[in-house]
Amino acid sequence: MALFYPFAAGTPGAILSTFAYPCVKGVGVYQDDPWDRNARATEYNMAVRVSWENKAGERDYSFFAEFIGQLIITDARVVVISNVAESDGDVIIGHVRYEWLRYVAYQEKSWSNHNCITLIYEDQDKTRYLVHITIKSKTNVAERANDILRRACLYRLAMTNEKSDKAVAFYTQYSTGRRITPKPEPKKQLSSVEMPQYYLAPGGQKFRPEWGAPKKEENNA
């Protein structure tokens, strides 16, 4: 079984394709691309844990790291990156692209738990991944989760793939003001919403919105 989790300690300057895996330009600096557009970065003391469950019911943790770093919400993905290098010079980094996003969820801080954002995606082996971003700093976690959902829906509307009427209605509602319905006890339960369509990671690249594509040169011949 080949697991797909784009969270690791990345080497600064090793810039490859930025679609499947995030790349590190330097400590606290990720390699952006034209689809990211408007990025909102906030520094937090955080912990990131990625767990998975496959079709056979097997489950485990694939990644865990605690660091002071940034939660970066762009128009194309959610990125986390550490502001301090590891002893070998590598930098903790990870991302979840909106093409893959299946669930957006959050849980508010309580006396026993920190604020947490949970993003869920699946890979091409139908293994499900839960990305838990625990924020140990003060923040409005519901607002952050809804910002992710809003941007993801705007992105999905702009993608060039075919969309069902149900999907378009969903994306339109959540990109124009509708929010995740809080659970009755948001400090004890995950408040979540499921996206109506999604691509199995790392798929969906060929349907990216046209706003980030290189402009074609006009042929004046």
Backbone torsions as a table, in degrees:
resi	resn	phi	psi	omega
1	MET	NA	124.5	179.2
2	ALA	-98.5	115.1	-179.7
3	LEU	-84.7	144.5	176.3
4	PHE	-119.5	101.3	174.0
5	TYR	-135.7	108.6	-177.3
6	PRO	-80.6	56.1	176.4
7	PHE	-132.3	126.8	-175.4
8	ALA	-168.4	180.0	169.8
9	ALA	-94.1	109.7	-175.7
10	GLY	-95.7	150.4	178.8
11	THR	-88.7	122.6	179.0
12	PRO	-56.9	134.8	177.8
13	GLY	91.1	-10.8	179.3
14	ALA	-85.4	80.3	-174.4
15	ILE	-94.1	114.3	176.0
16	LEU	-118.5	-150.1	174.2
17	SER	-64.9	132.2	-179.7
18	THR	-91.6	2.7	-177.3
19	PHE	-78.4	-59.8	-177.0
20	ALA	-72.1	-44.0	-175.7
21	TYR	-124.7	140.3	177.1
22	PRO	-75.8	150.8	-178.2
23	CYS	-122.3	151.6	-175.8
24	VAL	-105.0	122.5	173.9
25	LYS	-83.8	-35.8	-179.8
26	GLY	-170.5	-179.3	-179.3
27	VAL	-61.3	120.2	-179.7
28	GLY	76.3	8.1	-177.1
29	VAL	-127.8	118.5	179.2
30	TYR	-98.1	159.9	177.0
31	GLN	-82.6	113.0	179.6
32	ASP	-88.5	174.3	174.1
33	ASP	-143.1	170.5	-173.8
34	PRO	-59.8	-23.6	-179.4
35	TRP	-75.6	-20.7	-179.6
36	ASP	-65.1	-37.3	179.8
37	ARG	45.3	-114.0	-173.0
38	ASN	-80.4	106.5	-177.6
39	ALA	-103.6	137.3	177.6
40	ARG	-117.1	110.8	-176.3
41	ALA	-110.6	131.9	177.6
42	THR	-131.6	132.6	-179.9
43	GLU	-85.0	135.1	179.9
44	TYR	-141.5	159.4	161.6
45	ASN	-88.5	113.9	-171.1
46	MET	-138.3	167.1	171.6
47	ALA	-132.5	137.0	179.0
48	VAL	-120.1	126.5	179.2
49	ARG	-129.2	131.3	177.0
50	VAL	-116.6	120.5	175.9
51	SER	-115.9	158.8	-178.4
52	TRP	-140.2	157.6	175.0
53	GLU	-143.2	127.6	-178.4
54	ASN	-97.2	-178.5	-176.0
55	LYS	-64.2	-25.8	-179.7
56	ALA	-81.5	-2.8	-179.5
57	GLY	89.1	1.5	176.5
58	GLU	-73.4	143.3	-179.4
59	ARG	-145.1	154.7	-179.1
60	ASP	-170.0	175.2	172.2
61	TYR	-98.6	138.3	179.6
62	SER	-110.6	-17.7	-176.0
63	PHE	-157.5	139.5	172.4
64	PHE	-152.4	134.9	177.5
65	ALA	-155.4	142.8	173.1
66	GLU	-115.6	134.7	-177.6
67	PHE	-166.3	162.9	168.2
68	ILE	-92.6	121.0	-175.2
69	GLY	-163.2	-158.5	-174.7
70	GLN	-119.7	138.5	165.5
71	LEU	-98.3	116.8	-175.4
72	ILE	-115.7	117.0	179.2
73	ILE	-105.0	112.2	-179.2
74	THR	-108.1	-176.6	178.0
75	ASP	-80.1	-0.9	-176.8
76	ALA	-129.5	-17.2	-174.2
77	ARG	-168.3	172.6	171.9
78	VAL	-112.7	128.3	-177.9
79	VAL	-121.1	141.2	168.0
80	VAL	-122.4	140.1	180.0
81	ILE	-150.4	140.9	-179.1
82	SER	-82.7	148.1	179.2
83	ASN	-93.8	0.6	179.2
84	VAL	-130.4	133.5	-179.9
85	ALA	-75.2	154.3	172.8
86	GLU	-72.7	173.7	-177.8
87	SER	-60.9	-27.6	179.5
88	ASP	-91.7	4.3	179.1
89	GLY	93.1	-9.0	179.2
90	ASP	-74.3	163.1	-176.1
91	VAL	-127.3	131.8	177.2
92	ILE	-68.5	129.3	179.9
93	ILE	-150.2	153.2	175.6
94	GLY	-166.6	160.9	175.8
95	HIS	-152.4	160.1	169.9
96	VAL	-130.4	122.1	-179.7
97	ARG	-86.0	151.6	-177.8
98	TYR	-69.2	-22.3	174.8
99	GLU	-59.1	-35.0	-172.7
100	TRP	-92.4	-19.7	-168.1
101	LEU	-60.4	125.8	178.4
102	ARG	-107.9	-43.7	178.2
103	TYR	-128.6	145.8	166.9
104	VAL	-121.6	129.7	-177.5
105	ALA	-144.7	160.0	175.3
106	TYR	-148.7	157.2	173.4
107	GLN	-136.6	129.6	-176.2
108	GLU	-79.2	157.0	-178.6
109	LYS	-62.8	138.1	174.4
110	SER	-129.9	-175.5	-178.7
111	TRP	-65.6	-22.6	-176.7
112	SER	-112.8	-9.6	-176.7
113	ASN	-134.3	151.1	173.7
114	HIS	-86.8	167.4	170.6
115	ASN	-57.4	145.3	-178.8
116	CYS	-147.1	136.3	170.1
117	ILE	-110.2	132.9	178.8
118	THR	-120.9	127.0	176.9
119	LEU	-117.7	134.6	-176.5
120	ILE	-121.7	134.7	175.2
121	TYR	-142.8	168.9	177.4
122	GLU	-128.0	150.6	176.7
123	ASP	-100.1	-174.9	-173.3
124	GLN	-75.2	-6.6	171.2
125	ASP	-95.8	8.6	-178.0
126	LYS	64.0	25.5	170.6
127	THR	-81.4	132.3	-178.1
128	ARG	-97.3	136.1	-178.8
129	TYR	-118.0	134.5	174.9
130	LEU	-112.4	115.4	179.8
131	VAL	-100.6	108.5	-179.3
132	HIS	-99.9	116.4	177.2
133	ILE	-106.0	99.1	-178.7
134	THR	-89.3	124.0	-176.0
135	ILE	-107.5	114.5	-176.3
136	LYS	-91.3	-2.1	176.1
137	SER	-97.4	164.7	179.1
138	LYS	-70.5	131.2	178.2
139	THR	-163.6	161.9	172.9
140	ASN	-92.7	90.7	-171.2
141	VAL	-68.8	-31.1	177.3
142	ALA	-64.4	-41.0	179.0
143	GLU	-64.5	-41.3	179.3
144	ARG	-63.8	-45.2	-179.4
145	ALA	-63.7	-39.6	179.4
146	ASN	-71.1	-28.7	174.5
147	ASP	-66.6	-41.3	175.7
148	ILE	-60.0	-47.6	-178.5
149	LEU	-62.2	-44.5	-179.7
150	ARG	-60.0	-48.5	-179.0
151	ARG	-65.9	-39.5	178.8
152	ALA	-61.5	-38.7	-179.8
153	CYS	-71.1	-38.8	174.8
154	LEU	-61.6	-40.8	179.0
155	TYR	-64.0	-45.5	-179.0
156	ARG	-62.5	-38.2	177.9
157	LEU	-63.1	-34.1	-177.5
158	ALA	-84.3	-12.3	178.9
159	MET	-65.4	155.1	-172.9
160	THR	-92.9	4.9	-179.9
161	ASN	-77.5	167.4	174.9
162	GLU	-74.5	142.2	-177.3
163	LYS	-130.5	139.8	175.7
164	SER	-73.3	159.2	177.2
165	ASP	-60.4	-36.2	179.2
166	LYS	-63.8	-42.4	-179.9
167	ALA	-65.3	-44.7	-179.9
168	VAL	-60.9	-41.8	178.8
169	ALA	-62.5	-42.5	179.1
170	PHE	-62.6	-51.2	-177.7
171	TYR	-61.2	-38.5	-179.6
172	THR	-65.8	-44.5	-179.2
173	GLN	-62.4	-47.8	-174.7
174	TYR	-81.1	-9.7	174.4
175	SER	-95.3	-5.7	-176.9
176	THR	-123.9	23.5	172.5
177	GLY	130.0	-25.3	178.4
178	ARG	-67.4	144.1	-175.1
179	ARG	-123.5	165.8	174.4
180	ILE	-61.6	129.7	179.5
181	THR	-72.8	119.2	-179.3
182	PRO	-65.7	144.2	174.3
183	LYS	-68.7	159.6	178.5
184	PRO	-56.0	-32.9	176.8
185	GLU	-125.4	79.8	-173.3
186	PRO	-65.7	-12.2	176.9
187	LYS	-88.2	-11.5	-179.6
188	LYS	-116.2	-16.7	-174.8
189	GLN	-127.3	152.5	173.4
190	LEU	-78.6	124.5	170.8
191	SER	-90.9	126.1	-170.4
192	SER	-144.2	165.6	172.0
193	VAL	-144.2	143.6	179.8
194	GLU	-103.9	132.7	177.0
195	MET	-74.2	143.6	-176.3
196	PRO	-74.7	-25.7	178.7
197	GLN	-139.6	150.9	177.9
198	TYR	-163.2	160.0	177.0
199	TYR	-103.0	146.4	176.6
200	LEU	-75.1	125.6	-175.4
201	ALA	-64.5	140.2	3.0
202	PRO	-98.2	47.3	-176.7
203	GLY	-84.0	178.1	175.1
204	GLY	95.2	-3.4	-174.6
205	GLN	-60.1	-38.6	-175.1
206	LYS	-71.6	-8.8	179.4
207	PHE	-106.0	15.1	-178.8
208	ARG	-59.2	150.6	179.2
209	PRO	-58.2	150.6	-176.8
210	GLU	-69.5	-16.0	-175.5
211	TRP	-62.1	-26.2	-177.2
212	GLY	-100.1	-5.3	-176.3
213	ALA	-72.4	145.6	176.7
214	PRO	-58.6	137.5	-179.6
215	LYS	-72.6	134.8	179.0
216	LYS	-76.8	136.4	178.3
217	GLU	-72.1	136.4	-179.9
218	GLU	-71.6	137.6	178.7
219	ASN	-92.8	106.4	-177.8
220	ASN	-94.1	7.3	-178.6
221	ALA	-69.2	NA	NA
